Amino acid sequence: MPSVKALFEKIDKQPLNSMTADDPSPMVIGQRISTLKSHISHGYFKEGFDLCLQTINGVPCIDRAAWFKAVLDFSSLVPASFHKSAWYDQLNSLRGFAAAEILRLTAQTACLSDFRSNLAHLDDQIINLLGSAHPHDRELANEMQLRLFFYLAVYLQRLTKKKRLPTNLDAVINTCFQCALSLKKTLPSVDTLFSRPTWEHFYSDGLALRLQSALLYSNSDDPQPPWKSILLEALYQEHVSTDAKVEFQFLRGLDESIKSRDVCASNTEEMFFQLIDCKPDLSIILWYILRPVAAGSDVTKSFDLVLPESRLKAIIRVVARIFREAPFLTDASEVCQLDAIVFLLALSISYLIRYASSSDVLKYQSPKTPSSWPPAPLCLLNSRLLPSGLQCQCWNNMCTYVKNKSAASQSSLTHFLDQLRFVAPNHATSPRLTLRVAWATSHLPLDSGSDESTSWAARIWEAGLAALVQDPEFVQKNSPALSIGKKSERNTLFPTELNSNWWYGSHVEVSPGMINEDHAWFYLGWRWLALYWLEHPPAKLETVLNHLHHLEGQQFPIDPECALLAGKLVNKNVVLDSSSAVLKPLGCLALTIMDAASKVPLKLATSEESSKLTKAITDEIASLQANFGLPSTSGEPRFPPTLCLFNNDCSIFADFPCVFVFVLQPEMYSVTFQKLF
């Protein structure tokens, strides 16, 4: 069987004249609505039909319901006297397509009465198309049935939310999803009224509805109530139309045996991949990734309930599928798979945390279960939970670049890649979001390329820690507050106003002496980066010096494990480069940190663990003193007060003879530096 893509390539595009440009802007679509009305008023119905068809084929995805309503109005006004015209028989296809698109665009916003009317109109068009002799009409009717069943479920869910029906509609909603899944997949015909891009849009939209139906459908052997009677009762809750007896003829023709239809066997992941091969839409991708996760023991014990391992694997598979032509890692200005992974990680964290702050979250999950989006159709999600226009632009640009690799698409990506690689100071990501992305990147369950992803994660940890220690709320020991978006953030992929509790869903331990989760995450990141640099020393010692400065500069007790790692880092670098001018200030700072940490009362699980850690710090101090040729004197500072010469800018140590002396402040468990002239 030929692939869907191959079939699309065989479909001939409709010829477009100068009247139709492929411009989907509201102004252009508005002009065409006016032109169509003018054709109607002058009786130019052939010209009106051509305008409708040329517009739909020239702009495959029109996101204005007003246009399709104008098409329906036009088709209903065409006189029967045109029945001998070749285009007259194609009006049913045009009506059916417009009716289906109206449901796509209004399922969330239309009032229930209008929603029901739109469903009734689609039902009527299905009857018309099923009686057609044209194969492409029957294919279109199949796609329309899919939309009828799916949006019936959406309508009933909205009706239930308003609590206007005493009967439980869950079983009927489930049957609607079952009916959608029981339909055979429609492959587009070569002989079709619509252009290849238009059919591709319509077909991929149908795949998205099938995918949602598959994931929302619940197979049950429990006895089911009468399906059709409950459905029709629900459909007429709003009002009984004077034409009630002739409405929903297609649905009325169904019998109870519909509940026994076999659901078309299909692996949901294969269905999803088929969809994103046609159209890698960011909203449906995010919906798929953030769907509810089975709460197995490996998930409930996860450090991060926002990004359990199963969700990380899903993100990796999505990126590997869409960006299979891109390298896994690159330092150039090209898109790599890790860029896309970081993007989806940040997006998932942002919108799951945003959803967690909504009032509906408690209905679907508890704090001990993986954080997920609600089990609802995508069209019913609050728009605040969907990707922004800028985020969609970034995603589309990355997909386009990987497909075409043109200079134009590359130039438009530079701004986004700088943010995804955390080197854009003017559009900086929240340091807390950066640290969560760093943790996820450092724990990707990869079959290969783990070394590359770990080195990428190290850069993110480093950027996140550097930004966190400069954050006013971290310095002032306050919890981050939700802020109003600033003008400077309009071009920022992940603005800070998205959330306030960036640590939601993480199980980081706030040990005694720590003020809040900010400090716990600071230590977590500091330890991870130190351990990484013990195995992979950075190219410049100044990097290690800055890392130690981050630790020493905090106005709270120094974590003993971090202090021990500080000593190990310096001892490691003494062996690697004993001639560096940075070594002395580095060793001095490490001794300061360990000296302060040794005065902090340890509160570990057992006294044995405390003793081991204390001894390890003492041994590391002795090793460091030996490496620098320093005597160890009990009860005194373990280093001379004027040992090192340095400034805040470690690149000018040798050029500026600025002398600093240490002033030990035991009550702060830290050492400050005073400049002497």
ABEGO torsion letter per residue (X at the ends): XBBAAAAAAABBBBBBBAABBBBABAAAAAAAAAAAAAAAAAGBAAAAAAAAAAAAAABABBABAAAAAAAAAAAAABBAAAAABAAAAAAAAAAAAAAAAAAAAAAAABBAAAAAAAAAAAAAAAAAAAABABAAAAAAAAAAAAAAAAAAAAAAAAAAAAGABABBAAAAAAAAAAAAAABBBBBBBABBABBAAAAAAAAAAAAAAAAAAAAABBBBABBBBBAAAAAAAAAAAABBBAAAAABGAAAAABBAAAAABBBBBBBAAAAAAAAAAABBBAAAAAAAAABBBBBBAAAAABABAABBAAAAAAAAAAAAAAAAABBABBABABBBAAAAAAAAAAAAAAAAAAAAABAAAAAABBAABBBBBBBBBAAABBAAABBBAAAAAAAAAAAAAAAAGBAAAAAAAAAAAAAAAGABAABBBBAAAAAAAAAAAAABBBABGAAAAAAAAAAAAAAAAAAAAABAAAAAGBBBBBBBBBAAAAABABBAAABABAABGBABBBBBGBABAAAAAAAAAAAAAAAAAAABBBABAAAAAAAAAAAAABBBBBBAAAAAAAAAAAAAAAAABAABAAAAAAAAAAAAAAAAAAABBBBBABAAAAAAAAAAAAAAAAAAAAAAGBBBBBGBBABBAAABBBBABAAAAAABBBBBBBBBBAAAGBBBBBBBX
